[in-house]
Amino acid sequence: MSADVITSLKQMAATPGRTWIVGGASYGDLLAETGRLANALVSLGLRPGDRLLVQVEKCEAVLSLYLACLRAGVIFLPVNPGYTVSETAHFLTDAEPALAVTDPARAEGLAALGARVMALPDLLAQAKEQSSDFTDPMHRPDDVAAILYTSGTTGRSKGVMLTRENLASNAEALVGLWRFSETDVLLHALPVFHTHGLFVATNCVLYSGASMIFHPAFQPAAVLAALPKATVMMGVPTFYTRLLAEPGLTRDATAHVRLFISGSAPLSPATHAEWSERTGHAILERYGMTETNMITSNPHDGARRAGTVGMPLPGVEVRITGPDGGELPQGEAGAIEVRGPNVFKGYWRLPEKTAEEFREGWFITGDMGAFDAEGYLSILGRAKDLVITGGLNVYPAEVEAALDELPGVAASAVIGVPHPDFGEAVVACLVATKGTVLDEGLVRDALRDRLAAFKIPKRVLVLEDLPRNAMGKVQKAELRRVHAGLFAAG
């Protein structure tokens, strides 16, 4: 069993003056703040197992509140502050939180839905009146620590129940794998309503006694200015593409950083190569999901291969299976399944759906992939994104990789749309680099030496931008919806 997150916090707080936030709180301050907040939650009637919905703009208090919930045994339920009141209604009715903590401007709207609501400033003010001494109740490793709702790009989003052991085991594995230590300074510019910023970034810092430079949002100029003080940066691919557009991104500007990590969406080989050329750093790409935390990672010491997400984390098993559920040999593409202490407990109040997603203890991720001869995993796309054209399988990631290598292509997304002849047709949606005009015929011609004929898109659409969710993932369901009639008769 891994050391609990709160156990690590208390150990780090035992060293006087150990910095938690650069220019701000120490670990001792953080422990005291979590004690006051935990006492405030108890005074408001919250008990272990109750849900606390938190929908506020990113601030340091969110991390304190997350840790206070862990101390009190209250289930932390973060919600994207970009969601409207009507979108948030689903989480209120599904999770039935005992309390919703919001920004002041949002409080009235959520209260109108029948929720018990408290504005964050009011909760913080109430916590100031509380003692910092808090007696943590007994916790079990399989207690639910947090519920994170899936992004909901298809259908209603589901509540993913993550246990204390899920969080602790993943943090311990990542700290060791990525060589985190108390001398590290993490540049934190990620959202904190998502696994990446809330658990991966925060818990790696907590478990190693490192500190963080905390940015309320990603602003390329501000991040670039902070890099000389940081040793690690975690980001999504969009962070790296936007930083590459900054003239000040040089080897000197990034010399103090020992590790750049990317996840939450695929990083294009072109971005990987350009970053390496400009900075001298090879970005470390990893793979995870809300349901599993992190699954694989490229190595800290060793080749970081563009287009792959590396190897399974210590203690995590990954296998590739065929349609019948049988394990496939190395090199063959199939469904990615995962087993280990990182895998979630189940979907909130959806036991039947939970059972559907597991096979003999293995979680069926819904992603397609393959291992190469050296054990590196490549993600070939979501199973639902697989295009079957004329009875032949086309993996979007393979076509996207070929497209991303073409001059003038800034971003690509490959989808399947209904076709009267082939069942589905491969369609490429592209965004051109600034000042470039992409020609459909020339793009298709350029792919002929790279891909089999059935994989070449029957149409190439050049768009202003690709629809993405909050973490930068392309919303292919939206692209399929918009372009469903592309080959309709007439």
C-alpha positions in Angstrom: 0.0 0.0 0.0 1.3 3.5 -0.9 1.7 6.3 1.6 -1.5 8.4 1.7 -1.4 11.9 0.2 -2.1 13.5 3.6 0.7 11.4 5.2 3.1 12.9 2.7 1.8 16.4 3.4 2.3 16.0 7.2 5.8 14.6 6.6 6.8 17.6 4.4 5.2 20.1 6.8 7.5 18.8 9.6 10.5 20.6 7.9 10.2 24.3 9.0 10.0 26.7 6.1 9.8 24.2 3.3 8.3 26.1 0.4 5.0 24.9 -1.1 4.2 27.9 -3.4 7.2 30.0 -4.5 6.7 33.5 -3.1 3.8 32.2 -0.9 2.9 29.4 1.5 5.1 26.9 3.1 4.1 23.3 3.7 3.5 24.2 7.3 1.2 27.0 6.2 -0.6 24.5 3.9 -1.1 21.9 6.7 -2.6 24.6 8.9 -4.8 25.9 6.2 -6.1 22.4 5.4 -6.9 21.9 9.1 -8.9 25.1 9.3 -10.8 24.3 6.1 -11.5 20.7 7.3 -12.9 22.1 10.5 -15.0 24.6 8.5 -16.4 21.7 6.4 -17.3 19.7 9.5 -18.9 22.8 11.1 -21.1 23.1 8.0 -22.3 19.5 8.6 -20.2 17.6 6.0 -19.3 14.1 7.0 -17.0 11.4 5.5 -18.5 10.3 2.2 -20.4 13.5 1.5 -19.6 15.2 -1.8 -18.2 18.8 -2.1 -18.7 20.3 -5.5 -16.1 23.0 -6.3 -16.6 25.2 -9.3 -14.3 28.2 -9.1 -11.6 29.9 -11.2 -8.1 28.5 -10.6 -6.5 29.7 -7.4 -4.3 28.3 -4.6 -7.3 27.8 -2.4 -8.6 25.0 -4.6 -5.6 22.9 -3.8 -6.0 23.6 -0.1 -9.7 22.6 -0.3 -8.8 19.4 -2.2 -6.4 18.4 0.6 -8.9 19.5 3.3 -11.4 17.1 1.8 -8.9 14.3 1.9 -8.3 15.1 5.6 -12.0 15.2 6.4 -12.9 12.2 4.3 -15.2 14.4 2.1 -15.3 13.5 -1.6 -13.8 16.3 -3.7 -15.8 17.0 -6.9 -14.1 19.6 -9.1 -16.1 21.1 -12.0 -14.8 23.1 -14.9 -15.6 26.8 -14.2 -16.2 27.2 -17.9 -19.4 25.2 -17.7 -22.7 27.1 -17.7 -25.3 26.8 -14.9 -27.4 24.4 -17.1 -24.4 22.2 -17.8 -23.5 22.1 -14.1 -27.1 21.0 -13.2 -26.2 17.4 -14.3 -23.4 17.2 -11.6 -25.7 18.6 -8.9 -28.5 16.1 -9.6 -26.2 13.1 -10.2 -23.7 13.5 -7.4 -26.0 15.3 -4.9 -23.3 17.2 -3.2 -23.8 18.3 0.4 -22.3 21.7 -0.5 -21.3 23.5 -3.7 -18.5 26.0 -3.4 -18.5 28.6 -6.2 -17.3 32.0 -7.3 -19.7 34.7 -6.0 -21.0 35.4 -9.5 -22.1 31.8 -9.9 -23.7 31.2 -6.5 -27.2 32.6 -7.3 -27.6 30.5 -10.4 -26.6 27.2 -8.7 -28.8 28.0 -5.7 -31.7 28.5 -8.0 -31.3 24.8 -9.0 -31.8 23.8 -5.4 -28.2 23.3 -4.4 -26.8 24.3 -1.1 -24.2 26.9 -2.2 -21.5 28.9 -0.5 -19.2 31.4 -2.2 -15.5 30.6 -1.9 -14.6 33.9 -0.2 -17.3 33.2 2.5 -15.9 29.7 3.1 -12.4 31.0 3.4 -13.5 33.7 5.8 -15.3 31.1 7.9 -12.2 28.9 7.9 -10.1 31.7 9.3 -12.2 31.5 12.5 -11.4 27.8 12.9 -8.5 26.1 14.6 -5.7 24.7 12.5 -5.7 21.6 14.6 -7.8 18.9 13.0 -8.1 15.2 14.0 -8.3 13.2 10.8 -10.8 10.4 11.0 -9.6 6.9 10.0 -9.3 6.4 6.3 -9.1 3.2 4.2 -7.1 3.0 1.0 -10.3 2.1 -1.0 -12.2 5.1 0.3 -13.3 7.4 -2.6 -11.2 10.5 -2.5 -12.6 12.3 -5.5 -15.2 12.1 -8.3 -14.1 13.5 -11.6 -16.6 13.6 -14.4 -15.6 12.5 -17.8 -15.5 15.2 -20.5 -18.7 14.0 -22.0 -17.8 14.5 -25.6 -20.3 11.7 -26.3 -23.4 11.4 -24.2 -23.8 12.3 -20.5 -20.5 12.6 -18.6 -20.0 9.9 -15.9 -18.6 10.3 -12.4 -15.3 8.5 -12.0 -14.7 7.4 -8.5 -11.0 7.6 -7.6 -9.8 6.2 -4.3 -7.0 7.3 -2.0 -4.9 4.4 -3.1 -5.4 5.3 -6.8 -4.0 8.7 -6.1 -1.2 7.6 -3.8 0.1 4.8 -5.9 0.2 6.9 -9.0 2.0 9.7 -7.3 4.6 7.4 -5.9 5.3 5.8 -9.2 5.6 9.1 -11.1 7.9 10.7 -8.5 10.3 7.8 -8.9 10.0 7.6 -12.7 10.4 11.3 -13.3 13.1 11.7 -10.6 11.2 14.4 -8.6 13.1 15.7 -5.5 12.8 18.4 -2.9 15.0 20.6 -5.1 12.5 20.7 -7.9 10.3 23.7 -8.8 7.2 22.8 -10.9 5.7 25.5 -13.2 2.0 24.9 -12.7 -0.1 26.5 -15.4 -2.6 23.7 -15.8 -6.3 23.7 -14.8 -7.1 22.2 -11.4 -10.5 20.6 -12.3 -8.7 17.8 -14.2 -6.5 14.8 -13.4 -3.4 16.4 -15.0 -3.2 19.6 -13.0 -5.0 18.5 -9.8 -3.5 15.0 -9.2 -0.4 14.5 -11.4 1.1 17.9 -10.9 0.0 18.6 -7.4 0.7 15.2 -5.9 4.1 14.9 -7.5 5.1 18.0 -5.7 3.6 16.9 -2.5 5.2 13.5 -2.5 8.7 14.8 -3.2 8.6 18.0 -1.0 9.2 20.1 -4.1 7.7 23.5 -4.6 5.6 25.1 -7.4 5.3 28.4 -9.3 1.6 28.7 -9.5 0.0 30.5 -12.5 -3.8 31.0 -12.5 -3.8 30.4 -16.3 -1.5 29.6 -19.2 -0.1 32.8 -20.6 2.8 32.1 -23.0 4.8 35.3 -22.1 4.3 34.8 -18.4 5.3 31.1 -18.6 8.4 31.9 -20.6 9.4 34.5 -18.1 9.1 32.0 -15.2 11.0 29.1 -16.9 14.4 30.3 -15.6 13.2 29.7 -12.1 11.6 26.3 -12.8 13.0 22.8 -13.1 9.9 21.0 -14.4 7.0 22.0 -16.6 3.9 19.9 -17.2 1.6 21.0 -20.1 -0.7 20.0 -22.9 0.4 20.1 -26.5 -1.2 23.5 -27.0 1.2 24.9 -24.3 4.2 23.8 -26.4 2.9 25.0 -29.8 2.1 28.4 -28.3 5.5 28.7 -26.6 7.1 27.8 -30.0 5.5 30.9 -31.4 7.4 33.1 -28.8 10.6 34.5 -30.2 12.1 34.4 -26.7 12.0 30.6 -26.6 15.7 29.7 -26.7 18.1 27.2 -25.2 19.1 29.9 -22.7 15.5 30.5 -21.7 15.0 26.8 -21.0 18.5 26.0 -19.6 17.3 25.7 -16.0 14.5 23.3 -16.7 15.4 19.6 -16.4 12.1 18.1 -17.7 9.2 19.1 -20.0 6.2 16.7 -19.8 3.2 16.6 -22.1 -0.1 14.8 -21.9 -3.9 15.0 -22.0 -3.8 15.0 -25.8 -1.5 13.7 -28.5 1.7 15.6 -29.1 2.6 15.8 -32.8 6.0 14.5 -33.9 6.5 17.9 -35.6 6.1 19.8 -32.3 8.4 17.3 -30.6 11.1 17.8 -33.2 10.8 21.6 -33.3 10.9 21.9 -29.5 14.0 19.8 -29.4 15.7 21.9 -32.1 14.8 25.2 -30.4 15.5 24.3 -26.8 17.7 21.2 -26.8 15.1 19.3 -24.7 13.1 16.2 -25.7 9.6 16.5 -24.4 8.5 13.5 -22.3 5.1 12.3 -23.4 2.9 10.1 -21.2 -0.6 8.6 -21.3 -3.4 8.6 -18.9 -7.1 8.8 -18.4 -9.5 10.1 -15.8 -10.4 6.5 -15.0 -6.8 5.3 -14.6 -4.6 8.3 -13.7 -1.3 7.8 -15.5 -0.7 4.5 -17.4 2.5 4.8 -19.3 5.4 7.2 -19.7 8.4 7.7 -21.9 11.5 7.2 -19.8 13.3 9.9 -17.9 16.6 8.2 -18.8 16.4 6.8 -22.3 14.9 7.5 -25.6 11.8 9.6 -25.6 10.2 8.6 -28.8 7.9 11.0 -30.7 4.6 9.4 -31.5 4.7 7.0 -28.6 3.6 7.3 -25.0 6.3 5.0 -23.6 6.0 2.0 -21.3 3.7 1.0 -18.4 4.4 2.6 -15.1 5.8 0.4 -12.3 3.0 -1.7 -10.9 0.7 -1.1 -13.9 -0.1 -3.7 -16.5 -1.1 -3.0 -20.0 -2.2 -5.4 -22.7 -3.5 -5.2 -26.3 -6.6 -7.4 -27.1 -8.5 -8.4 -30.1 -12.3 -8.3 -30.7 -12.7 -11.6 -28.8 -10.8 -10.3 -25.8 -7.7 -12.4 -26.4 -4.3 -10.8 -25.9 -2.6 -9.9 -29.2 1.1 -10.4 -29.9 3.6 -7.5 -30.0 3.2 -5.3 -33.0 -0.5 -6.0 -33.6 -3.0 -3.2 -33.1 -6.0 -3.7 -30.8 -7.8 -2.5 -27.7 -5.8 -1.2 -24.8 -6.7 -2.7 -21.4 -5.2 -1.7 -18.0 -4.9 -3.4 -14.6 -3.3 -2.0 -11.5 -3.7 0.1 -8.3 -4.2 3.2 -10.5 -7.5 2.0 -11.9 -10.6 3.7 -10.6 -13.2 2.1 -8.3 -16.1 2.5 -10.8 -18.6 5.0 -12.2 -20.7 6.8 -9.6 -24.1 5.1 -9.3 -23.6 3.2 -12.5 -22.8 -0.4 -11.5 -23.9 -1.8 -14.8 -21.8 0.6 -16.9 -18.8 -0.1 -14.6 -19.3 -3.9 -15.2 -19.4 -3.3 -18.9 -16.0 -1.6 -18.9 -14.1 -4.3 -17.1 -13.0 -7.8 -18.4 -11.6 -10.2 -15.8 -10.2 -7.3 -13.7 -8.9 -5.4 -16.7 -10.3 -2.0 -17.5 -11.1 -1.6 -21.2 -9.9 2.0 -21.9 -11.7 2.5 -25.3 -8.3 3.4 -26.9 -6.6 1.5 -29.6 -2.9 0.9 -29.6 0.1 -1.3 -30.3 3.5 -2.1 -28.6 6.6 -2.0 -30.7 9.6 -4.3 -30.3 11.2 -2.2 -27.6 7.9 -2.1 -25.5 6.9 1.5 -26.4 3.1 2.0 -26.7 1.6 4.0 -29.6 -2.0 5.2 -29.3 -3.9 4.8 -32.6 -7.0 6.6 -31.5 -10.3 5.9 -29.7 -12.1 2.7 -30.6 -15.1 4.7 -31.5 -12.9 6.8 -33.9 -11.8 3.8 -35.8 -12.8 4.2 -39.5 -14.0 1.1 -41.3 -14.1 1.9 -45.0 -15.0 -0.8 -47.5 -14.5 -3.4 -44.7 -10.9 -2.2 -44.0 -9.7 -0.6 -40.7 -8.1 2.8 -40.8 -6.6 4.1 -37.6 -6.9 7.9 -37.5 -3.6 8.4 -35.7 -1.6 6.8 -38.5 -3.2 9.1 -41.1 -2.8 12.1 -38.8 0.9 11.4 -38.4 1.4 11.4 -42.1 -0.6 14.6 -42.5 1.3 16.4 -39.7 4.6 15.8 -41.6 3.3 17.8 -44.6 4.5 21.4 -45.0 1.8 23.9 -44.0 -0.2 21.6 -41.8 -0.6 23.1 -38.3 -3.1 20.5 -37.0 -5.0 17.6 -38.2 -7.9 15.4 -37.3 -9.1 12.3 -39.2 -12.7 11.1 -38.9 -15.0 8.7 -40.6 -18.3 10.0 -42.1 -21.1 8.0 -43.8 -20.5 7.1 -47.4 -23.1 5.4 -49.7 -20.5 3.1 -51.3 -17.9 2.4 -48.6 -20.0 2.6 -45.4 -17.6 5.1 -44.1 -15.2 7.5 -45.8 -11.9 8.8 -44.4 -12.0 12.5 -44.1 -9.2 14.8 -43.0 -9.8 18.1 -41.2 -6.8 20.3 -41.4 -5.7 23.7 -40.0 -3.1 25.5 -42.1 -0.1 27.3 -40.7 -0.2 31.0 -40.8 0.2 32.4 -44.3 -0.2 28.9 -45.9 -2.9 27.8 -48.4 -3.5 24.1 -48.4 -4.8 22.5 -51.6 -7.0 19.4 -51.2 -5.6 17.7 -54.3 -2.0 18.4 -53.4 -2.5 17.1 -49.9 -4.0 13.8 -51.2 -1.2 13.4 -53.8 1.4 13.9 -51.1 0.0 11.0 -49.1 0.2 8.5 -52.0 3.8 7.4 -51.2 3.1 7.3 -47.5 -0.2 5.5 -47.1 -2.1 2.6 -48.7 -4.8 3.9 -51.1 -7.7 2.9 -48.8 -6.2 5.1 -46.0 -5.9 8.3 -48.1 -8.7 10.7 -47.2 -11.5 10.9 -49.8 -11.9 14.5 -48.8 -9.6 17.1 -47.2 -11.3 19.9 -45.4 -9.3 23.0 -44.4 -10.8 24.7 -41.3 -10.1 27.8 -39.3 -9.7 25.7 -36.2 -10.5 22.3 -34.7 -13.1 22.0 -31.9 -11.3 21.1 -28.7 -12.3 20.5 -25.1 -10.8 22.3 -22.1 -7.7 20.0 -22.1 -7.0 20.5 -25.8 -8.4 17.2 -27.0 -10.0 17.4 -30.5 -13.8 16.7 -30.3 -14.1 14.3 -33.1 -17.7 13.6 -32.3 -18.5 17.3 -33.2 -16.5 17.0 -36.4 -18.5 13.9 -37.4 -21.8 15.6 -36.6 -21.0 18.8 -38.6 -19.7 16.8 -41.6 -22.1 13.8 -41.5 -23.7 14.8 -44.8 -20.5 15.4 -46.8 -21.2 12.5 -49.1 -25.0 12.6 -49.0 -26.7 12.3 -52.4 -27.6 15.6 -54.1 
